[in-house]
Amino acid sequence: MNSNIFVILCLNSILCGVCFGSCYEKLISTCDRKGRFFMPNFIHRRVKVSEQADESPTEMHRVHIPSSALQKSKGGGSQEEEVVLVTTVFKSTYFMLSPSQRKRSRSRSGFTPNLPVHSQGSPLGGLVLFVRAGSHPVKDLSQPIKLTFQHDRQAKSGICVSWQELQNRTGQWITDGCDTSESGDTFVCNCNHLSFFAVLVNPVLSVDEANSTNLSYITYIGSALSVFFTVISLIIYLCLQRRRPEKAISVHMQLTGALLCLHLSFLLCSFWVWHLSETEEGWVCRFLGFFLHWSLLATLCWTAVEGFHLYLLLVQVFNIYVRRYVLKLSLVGWGLPTLIAVVCGIAGVYGKDSLQHKDSGNQNSTSQICWMSKDFPQRLVVSFITTVAFPCLVVLCNSCMMGLVLFKLWHVRGDTGWKQEKGEKRARLWKDCATVLGLSCVLGLPWGLAGSTYMSLPGIYLFTILNSLQGVFMFLWSVALLCKSRSDHNSSIKDPSSSQKMMTTSFNN
């Protein structure tokens, strides 16, 4: 009998409510040993129980069965010296549950409460490995069988599972009875039973050519808008600084300048690389890579300075004297990025970098930018420290500052909120929400969305949109400060003491 007939019969049985796995095992066990099989990935032969068996249904799958497992498969009373060994691979779609089946499986999962169910990830390569020997079920082996699954290094992690059928004619992947180990591009499963096996993996998220083009347009347009609006924001801050010099305004202005450099350098790096050939690099590209890295570090440093300044305003409000406060902050905000970028430049970090993605024909293509050179040996280490670890530390610290702001707002509103009318409460709530959103952008909390880019394509879009429009958000924040300044100026004319109250949170020179 041809193995294709088995699959067709079992697929027909699924329509009648019979599981594919049990159907296939039943047909295999009743097949005549003299039947012929023409499937290239199908192995059906008799093996001696006194020897171990090694089979490879595909180049990516290998099976090693010890003799103790083969002896157990023939049954306790059988005197046969040979048993039938069957191993093949299937498409994992045969083992996918419909939404109604998943619901029934979850509602009736009490049939096997002690077995760990694993539902995260998808079968490696979309394939399931089937192993069967003899005519008796084989489980609880003292010497486990060894299954080898090779992959192309696109899987970050994986776990060995086997298919378990439930009484409600559904099934699930379980980890019970299998141990997982990984070596390079190979997953090794040591299992104490025979069944349908797979390695569930979470593949590395890749972006195809169409989405890469869309993200590029979003980034270019957002960065161009940010450049335009950060220039306007700098003008607004200069006007505010002349009207009423404050340290907070000066810090906002420095952060806005860093953002302007960041978005401008990104556009220059992206557009300049279009004029270069695939193998050409040049000193201009290396300089632009230096400029982009320096701008990113400066933006992160000034974001951290914003969090530190907010901490002083909230925790130590009165009687603060810091000599040359803005100068010292500038040494950190501009000096630290300059030191790091110069050291990296001397080490030869900067150059042309390539980003790979898949086009519609499932072929790899590349997009290039002047950044860190792909040929630099320690590129990954430098990139991780300066673009992953440092931003995570800044976002973590500033998230704590935002939590402190929320606590202060809740404490203040809790003391005075009950005495206000409903209309005043609603207006105050909107103002508080606007303040929190504005501070979130100033403190760089949208950078925290970088973690979502490793999980889903919508996360990449959300991160790209919010961070490419940072300059626009800073402009809105500057407009809000301008309106507040005018409101405070008008109120100070009516009540001269109010201006003195507003200056209590400012720092002296």
N, C-alpha and C positions, 0 to 999 in steps of 0.2 A: 504494500500500500504506500502511495506517495504521501510524504509529510504534509503537502499542501491540502490534501483531503482532510487530514486531522484538523487543520486550522479552520477550514470551511465548515466542517461539521460542528466544531465547538463554537464558532461565531454564530451559527444558526441556533445553537442551544442557548446562547445568551439571551436571545429574543424570548425564549420560553422561561427565563428566570434561572437558568443553571449557570454556575460560575465557570469561567473559561479554564481556570486551573484544574479543578476536579475533573472536568470533562476531558481535558487533554491527557491527564494522568491515567484515566480509565481506558481511553482508546489506546494509549501506548502499551499498557499492561496486557491488553488482549491482542496485540498485533503479533502476527506470525514472525518468527525469527528469520524466515527466509524471504520476508518482504523486501522489496527494493526501495531505496530512498534516493532521490535525485537532488535534494536540497544541499547546496554547498556547505551550509553551516549546521548541518544535521548529522550527528554521529549516533549510530545504532549498531552495537556489536556485542558479542559475548566475550566476557573476560573471566579469567581464572580467579577464584576467591582467595587463593593462596598468594596472589601477587597484588601489588598496588597498581593503580591505573592512573595514567596521565593523558589527558585529552585537551585539545585546543579547537573548539568549534569555530573560532575566528582568531585573527591575529591579535586582537585586543583582549581575548578571554582565554584563560587556562584553568584547568580543573585537575586537582590531585586528590585521589581517594585512597586512603590506606586500606590494607587488606582486611583489617578488623571491621571496617564499615561494609566491605563487600560480603564478608562472612555473615554479618548480621542481616543483610538484605535478603539472603536466601531462606531465612526462617530457621527455627531451632531444630525441627525434625527432618529437614531436607538433607539428602546426601549428595546433591549435585555439586560438581566441582566448578561449574561456570554459572554466571548470572548475566542477564542482559543489562548493559549499561547504555543509557540514553542521555545525551546532553546536546543542547541547542540554545539558540537565542531567539527572543521574540521582540516585537515592538512593544514598548511600555503602554501604548494606547489600549491594548487588550486588558490592562489592569487598572484603568482609570475609572473611577466611580462617577456616575451621573449625580447631579445635585440632590435628587430624591434618594439615591442610594447612600450618599454621604450622610444625609439627615437621618435615614434609618439606621445607619451604622453607628452614628453617635448616640442615638436614642437607645440602642440596644447593645451598647458596648459592654454591658455588664456580664456578658457571657465569658469574657476573659479579663477579669479585673486586675489580675496580677501581671499581665504581660505589658511591657512598655511599648506604647504605640508611637511611631515616628511618622509625622506627616509633613515635615519641613523639607523642602527641596524637591528635586525631580530626578528620575533615574539617569545615571551617567550615560551619555550618548543616546538616551531614549531607548535603551535595550534592557531586557531582563534575561538572565541566564537560568536555564532549567537543567537540573541534575536529578536523575533517577537511576536506581540500581535494583535489580531483583523484582520480586512481586510483593514484598512486605515493606511497610513503612520503616524508615530508618531515622531514629532520633536518639538523643541522649548518648552520643558516642563518647567513648573515653579518649579516642584519638580523633580530633576534628578533621574534617576535610578542608582543603586549602583552595580558595578561589582567588584568582588574580584578575584584576580589572585595570587595564592601562588607559591613560587619558593623555590629552594634549596640553596639560598644565593650565587649562582654562578653568579648572575647578579649584577653589580655594580650600575647601574642606569637604569631607564626605563621611558617610557612615553606612556600614553594611546592614542590610535589612533582608528579611525574607517575607514572603507573602503568606498571610494567614486568612483562611476563609471562615466566615462567621455563619451562624445558623440561619440568619435571615437572608442568605444568598448574596451577601456582600463580602467584601474583604478589606484588609488593611495591611500596611507595612509595619512589621514589628522588628525590634532589635534583639529580642530574646534569643539566646543561643548562638549569637555571632559576635566576634570581636574584630575590631577594625584597626589596621595599621597602615601607614603610608610611607612610601619610600620613593622620593623623586616623582616620577610620572606614573606611579603604580599604587593602586589600592589593593591590599591583601586582606581577605576575609577568612577567618578561621571559624567554621560553623560546626555544630555538633549534630546536624541533621541534614537531610536531603529535601530540597523543595525548589521553589522559584526564588532566585536571588537577584538583588540589585544593589547598587551603591547610590544612595540619595545624596545629591550634591547641591550646593548653592553656587551656581556659575558666576564668574566675574561679569559684572554688568558692562555691556559694550553698547556703543552708540553707532547706529548705522549712518550712512551718508546723508539721508534725507533729514534726520533729526540733527545731525551735526551741522548741516547748512542752516537749519532753522535757529539753532542755538547761536551760531555765529552771527546771524543777522540781528538777533535779539541783543547780543553782547555789543555789537558795533553801534547799533542805534542807541542803546542804553548808555554806553560810554560817551557817545557824542553829546547826548542830552546832559549827562553828568558834567562834562567839561564846560558846557554853556552855562549851566545853572550854578556850578561852583564859582565861576567868575563873578556872576551876579551876587552870590552869597558873600564873596570877599569884599565887594563894594559895600554891601549892607553892613558887614562887620566893621569896616573902616569908618563908616558914618556913625555907628553906635559907639565905637571906641573914642571918636572925637567928642561926641556928645557927653558921654559919661564913662570915663576909663574904668574898666573892671577886668580883673584877672580871668574871669570865666569867659568873657568875650574874646580875650587874647588867646585862650586855649582853643576855643571854637574856631578861631581864624586859622590857627596853626593846623588843626585837623583838616579843615577845608582845603588848605594849601596842599597838604599831603594827598588828599583825595584827587585834587586837580592833577597833580603829578602822576598819580597812579593811572587814572583813566587816559590821560594824554600819552603816557609812555606805552600803555597797552595798544592804543590805536597806532602809534608810530611803529611798534614792533610788528604788529600784524600786517600793516600796509607795506613796510619796507621789505619784508621777506618775499612779497610778490615779485619784486624786481630782481630777485636773486635766482640763479639756477639751482637745481636740486643739490649739487655738490658744492656750490659757492657759499662762503660764509662772510668773510671780510671783517675789518675792524669796526665798521659802523654797526653791524649786527651784534657784535660783542659788547659795544658800548650801550646799545639799546637794551640788551639783556641785563647789563649792569644797572641801567636807569630804572627798568621795570622792577627788578628785585629790590633795589634801594627804595623805590616808591612804596612797594608793598610793605616792607619792613617799617618805613616811616609811618605809614597809615596805621599799622598795628601798634606801634609805639605810642602814637598820639591818642589812639583809642584807649590804651592802658592808662595814659596820663589823664584822660577824661574821667576814667573810673576812680583814679586816685584823688583827683580834684573834687569829685562828687562826694567821696568818703570824708574829706576834710570839711566840706560844707555841711554834711549831715551829722557827723559825729562830733567834730570840734568846731562849733560855730563861732564862739566868742573868744576874744583875747588871743588871736592867732597872729604871730608875727614871723614871717619868713623873709629873710633878707634876700633881695633879688630873686624872688620866687619864680617869675616867668623865665628868667635867664637859666636858672637851674633846670626847670622843666625842658627848656629848649635843648640843653646839653644832652638830656636823655632822649627826647623825641627826635632830634636830628643827629646827634652825635653817635648813638648806638647803631642805627642803621648804616651810617656812613662807615663806621669801623668794620662792621660785618661785611658790607658790600666790597670795601677795598680789599680786605683779606681774601675774599672769594675771587675778586678780579685778579689779584696777584697769583693765586693758585690756578688760574685758567678755567674757572667754572663756567663762564658765560660763552654762549655761542648759539647755534641753531638747534632747536628741539623739534621732534616730530611726534604727532599724535596719530595713532592708527585707528581706523574705523572700517566697518564693512559697508560696501555699497550694495545696490539692489541685486547684483549678481553674486552676492556672497563672497566677493573678492576684497582683499585688504587694500586700502588706500590710505594715504597719509595727508595730514595738514601740518604745516610748519609755522613756527614762530621764533622770534629771537628771544631766547630765555636762557636756560642752563643747557650747556652742550650735552648732547646724548653720548658723546665720546669721552666725557670726563669720568674717570674711574669711580670716584666717590660721589657721583651726582645724586644717587638715591639717598645717601646719608645726609648731604647738605639740604636736599629738598625736604626730607622728612623733618629735620630739626627746625628749619626756618619757615616752612609753609604748612606744617601739620602740628608739630608739638607746640611751637610758640603761639600760633593762633588759638589753639585749644586752651592754653594757659590764660591768655588774655580774655577769651570768652568766659571761661570759668570764673575768673576774678570779677569781671564786670557783671556776670549774672548774679553773683553775691551782692554786688552794689545795687542792682535792680531790685533784688529781693528786699534789701534794706529800705529802698525808696518806697516800695509797696507797703512795707510794715509801717513806715512813718505816715504815709497817706491814710492808711486804715486807722492808725491810732489817732491822728488829728481829726479825721472825719467821724470817728466814733465818739469823740468828746463833744463835738459841736453839731454833728449832723442831725440829731433829734430835734434841735431847736429851729431848724430851717423848714420852710414850706416845701411842698412837693416840687413846685417849679424850680426853686432854687437848688434842691437836691439833684434834679435832673440835669440842670445846667452845670453844676459842680462836677457831676459824674462824667459828663462829656469832656470837660476840661481836664479832669484827672486822666481819663483814657488817652486824650491827645498828648498829655505830658508823658505818660508811660510809653506810648508809641514813639514819640520823638526822642526820648532818652534811649530807647532800645536801639534806634538807628545811630545815635551819637556814640553809644557805648559799643557799637559794632556787633550787636547780638545776631544780626543776620548771617554773620560769618559762621555761626554755630550750625547753620543748615548744611554746611559742607558734609557733615556725616550722612545726610540723606542721599547724597549723590552716589554712595556706594550701594544703595539698596533699590532704588527705583528710578525710572526715567522721569516721572513727574517731579521727584525730588531734585533732579538736575535742572529742570526747567524753573522750579521755584527758586532755587539758589541763584541761577543765572539772572533771573528777572530782578530779584531784590538787590543783589549786589552790584549789578550794572547800573541801577538807578540810585545808588547811594548819594550821588551828587544832588539829585532831585530832592531827596529826603532832607539833606542838609540845607537846601534852599528853603524848604517849607519850615524848617526849624528856625532859620534866620529870620524869616518873615514873622513867625510867631514871636520871636524876641523883639523884633522891631515894633510890633503892635503892642506888646507888653510895655516896652519902653515909653511909647507915646502915652499909654494909659497911666503909667506911673508918673510921667511928667505932668499930666493934667491934674492928677490927684494931689501932687505935691504943691501945685499952685493953690489949691483949695485948703490943703492941710500941710503946712511946711514941715511938721514933725514926721510925716510919713516918709519923706526922703531920707531922713536920718535912720529910720527903721530899716529901709532897704539896704543901706550901706553896712549894716552890721554883719552881713555874710560876705562882705568883700575882704580881700587880703590887703594889708598895707605893704608898701614898697620896702 
